[in-house]
Amino acid sequence: MSDPTAPDPTGPVWDLIRGVWRFSALSAVLRLEVPQALEDGPRTVAELSERCGARPDMLARVLRSAAGLGLLRSVSPGTYELTESGAVLLPGHPRSLHAGVLTTADPAMMYGLMTLAETVRAGRQAFADRYGGLYEHLAADKELAGWFDAFMDARSRPFATELAERYDFSGARTIVDVGGGKGHILATILRAHPRLRGVVFELAHTAPVARAYLAGRGVGDRAGVITGDFFSSVPVEADIYLLSNVIHNWDDPEATKIIQNVLAVLPEGGRVLFVDMVLPDDDSPHMGKELDMRMLGMFGGGGERSLSEYTALLREAGLEVTGVTELALSTSVIEAVRAAPR
């Protein structure tokens, strides 16, 4: 006879199945632009139906589901308003996840996630076979590229703020953000540390956007942009080199090449900071293990690494780990310096 107090072994599986159903409601709410329709206050189903161009009876079912998920709240029968969590679905919210949902729900991105079995069998991304490389596909789909960039910005904001506040930048004068995109993380650090100067090192097509962004954040007088390819060289010397969400995009040989190009210009006493999700070495749950499924489906050789894997990679490249600090969203900053000669 089974123990009635024992956990139901089907529970975790049902929760995963239900997660797909819940996400379908979330995606529909965004695609119908319900948050924008509710930005100015509560509206009835009929009003929302007209604003969103949807059938009232079907929309009512999506809305009650969204309310059950904590995104909406009934203020009276058939009338809804945004909750605090629902408000982050607005494009202009300071902590908006609007682009994150739309990126995840995109058919091409979903294809990469839903074909993991084929990817694992073939040893090659099914996504790449259909759409080409991720960045190649983003270059061809400007709308998705815009969502993707906005999602990456939103994802970086919490840990960028913590990095600027919690990491000890004293003693440093210059910082280079290697592969730093438009410079969001560098700008956050420079705003928190007025004595620092910085450089975004990126591909040439990113330079105009980065210069405008840094100027717009009020740090243009202390931040520059240098263009190049980090697989070839990193042609600028600094006290600190920052690689945020860079190394996880590449397999070990490619990652080692990037690190060694940084090492080639690292001065005596210089530091290298790697910001990534650092997985536990055991089977404990971690957001990075979930993100790693996205990496597996979308990136040719990239993936999240455990601390032991990261340490081994850096040691092989010529760096020694001197500290690990946990940041927001299961992200960590790994500090490394040039390893002593063996």
N, C-alpha and C positions, 0 to 999 in steps of 0.2 A: 504493500500500500504506500502510495506516495505521501510525502510530508507536505501538508497543506501550508506550512509556514515557509517552505523553501521558495526561493526566487523562481519565477517562471522563466525557463530557458528561452522561450520564444520572445520574451520582452524586448531584448536588444534588437532582434531582427525586425519586429513590428515597428519599433521606433525608427529604424532606418527607412523602412517602407513608407511610413507616415511622413518622414522628412521630405520625401519627393512630393507627396501630395501637398504638404504645407508650402513648399517652395513654389508650387504651381500657383497657389493663391497669391503669394507675395509677388511673383512675376506679373500676374494679371493685374494686380493693383497698380504696379508701376507702369505697365504698358498702356493701361487705360487712363493714366495720369490722374488717379484718384487723389493722391496727396496734394497736387497743385489745386485741384478743385475744392479741397477742404482747407487750404492755407488761410483763407480769410474767416473761417468759422464753420460751424455745423451746417450740413445740408441734408435734405431728405433724399431718399432713393430716387424719387422722380427727378429732383433737381440734378443729382449726380448723373443720372441716366442721360439727361439732355446735355450736360456739360461734357460727358465722356463719350457720347455717341454709342451707348450700349443699351441692350434690351433690359428694361427694369427688372423683370422677374429673374433673369440670369445674373444680373449685376447684384441683386439682393443676396443671392447665395454666396457670391464671392465676398461681399462686404461682411456678412455674418461670420464667415470663416476667418477673415482678417481681424474681426473683432475678437474672436476666440483666441487668436494668436497674439493679442495685445497690441495690435497696430492701430486699431480704431476703437472708439467707445460710443455706445448708444447713449444719447442724451434724452431721447424719448423714442417710442416705437417707430422704427423706420427712419430715424434721423441719426447721423453719425458725425463724429469729430475725430481729429487726429489725437492720438496719445503722444507722450514724449518719445516713445520708440518709433511711432509712425512718422513723427516729424523729421527724423533723420533720413527719411526717404525723399525729402524735398531736395532738389538739385542745389539750392543755395544755402542749405543748413551748414553751419560750421563743421559739423562732424558727419556730413552727408555720406550715405552709402548707396545713394541712387545709382551711381555709375557701377558700383560693385555688383548690384543685383542685375543690372542690364548686361554687364559683361558676362556674368556667370550664366545668364539665361540665353545668351546668343546661341543660335543653332550650331555654329562651328565649334564654339567652346564646349557646348554640351556633347557634341560628337566626340571630341577628344577624351572627355571623361567617361562616356558610355562605351568606349571601345578599348578599355584597358586590357581586357582579355586578349584581344587581337594583337595589341602592342606587345604584351608580355610573351605571347607565343612567337611572334615574328622577330622580336628584338629590335623593332623599329616602330615609331609612332604611326598609328593608323591615321592620326590627324595629318601628319606630314604627307602621307600618300594621297590624301584627298585635297588638302588645302595648301601644301607646301609648308615651309617652316613658319612658326608663329609670327615672327616679325615680318616675314615676307607677306603673310596673309594680312597683317595689320596695315602694311603699306598700301595694300590694294583695297582695304575696307576702311575708309576714313571715319565713318561713324563709329565703328567698333574701336578703332584706334583712339578716338577721343574718349570713349567710355573707359577703355583700358588705362589710358594715361591718368584720367581723373581718379580711377579706382586705386592706382598705385600711389597717387598723392594722398588720398584719404587714408590708405593703409599705413603710410609712413608717418603721418602727423603725430599720433600718440607716442611712438617710440623716438621720433626725432626730438620732441620736447623733453622726454625723459633723458635722452642722451645728452642734450645740451645742459640739463640741470644736474645730472648725477655723475657724469664723467668728469674727472679732474683734468681740465685743459691748462692748468697753471704751468708756467714754464714754456709753453708753446707760443710761437709767434705766427706761424703759418700752417694752414691745413689745406690739403688737396683732396677734393672729393672725386675719386676715380670712378668714371662711369656714373656721374652724379645727376644725369638727366638735366632738368632745367634748374636744379640747384636748391630744391626745397629744404633738404636737410642742412646743407651748408648755410643757407640763409638763417635757419632757425638757430644754429650754433653761433653764428656771427652776431646776431641780435642779442643773444644772451651773454656774449663775451666781447665787449667793444674793443678790446686790445688786439683781438685776433684779426688776421687777414686771411683770405682764402682764394682758392682757384677751383673752378669746375673743369675737369678734364673729360671731354666728351667728343663724339663724332661731329664732323663739321656741320651737318644739317641741323644739329641741336643748338648750335652756338647763338643764333639770333634770339631764339626763345629764351635761352638761359640768361643772356645779357639783359633782356627786357624784364625777366622775372626778378633777377637780383636787384635791378634798379627799383622795381616796383615795391620790393620789400625793404627798401631804404638802406641796402648794404652795397650798392653799386660802386661806391667809392673805396670799399675795402675788399671787393671781390672781382675777380676777372674770369675769363673763359679761355682756355687753351684747347685747341682741337688736335685730335690724333686718334690712333688705334692702340688700345692697351695691349694688344697682342704683339705689336711691333716695339713699342717703348712707352715710357711715361716720362716725357722730357721736361720735368720741372721738379726742383728740390724743395722740400718742406720739412717741418718738424713732425707733422702727423699726416699720415695718408689714411683716408677713410674709404672703405669699400662696402657700401651698403646694398644688400640684396644683389650682389654681383656674382660672388663665387658660386652661389647655389644654382646659377644658370648654366654651369659648365662642368664637364667631367674632370677627373683628376688631372690628366695631362694638360688640358687647356687651362684649368684653374692654376696649376703650377706655373705655367708660362706667364700668366698675368702677375702672379705674386713675385716671381723672379724679376720681372721688369720693374716692379716697385722696389724690390730689394736692391736693384742696380743703382738707384738714386737715393736710397735711404741713408741719411747722414748718421754719423756717430751719435748715439743717444736718441735717434728717431724712433717713432712708434707707428705701428700699423693697426688700425681698428677695423675689424670685420663685424658688420651688423647682419645677422641672419638668425633664423630659427635654429637653435641647437637642440637636437633631439636627445632624450634620455637614452642611455644604453640598455635599459631594460624594457619591459613591455607596458610600462605605465602609459596612460593616454596623454597625448600632447597634440596641440593644434598643428604643429609642424608635420606630424605623421599624416594628418589629413591633407595639408597643403602638398605634401610629397606626392599624393595621387594626382594632383593637378600637374605637378612638375613632370611626373612620369608620362602623363598623357599629352603634354604640350611641348616639352623641351627634349631635344635629341639626347643630351647626355647629362643634363642638370638633375639636381636632386638635393633634398635636405640631408644634412649630415649630423651624426651624433658628436658629442664632445670628443670622444676618442678618435673618431674618424677625422674630425677637424684638426685635432692636435697632430695626428700622424701626417696629414696633408701639409700642414704648415712646417712641421719638422723636416719633411722631405724637401720642401722648397727652400729651407734655410732660415726659418723663423722659430722662435720659442714663445709659447703662450705664457703670459705673465699675469693674466687675470681674466675673469669672466663675470660680467654684470648682467643680471636679468633686467629687461625693459618691458614695456607694455606689449600686449598681444603675443605673448609667448616668444618674444624676440629677445636676443641677447647681444651684447657687444663683447667681442673677444679682443683683448689687447695682446699684441705680440711685438717682440723686438728681434733684432738680428741675433741668431743663435751663435753661441761661442764655437770656435773651430773644434772639430772632432779630433 
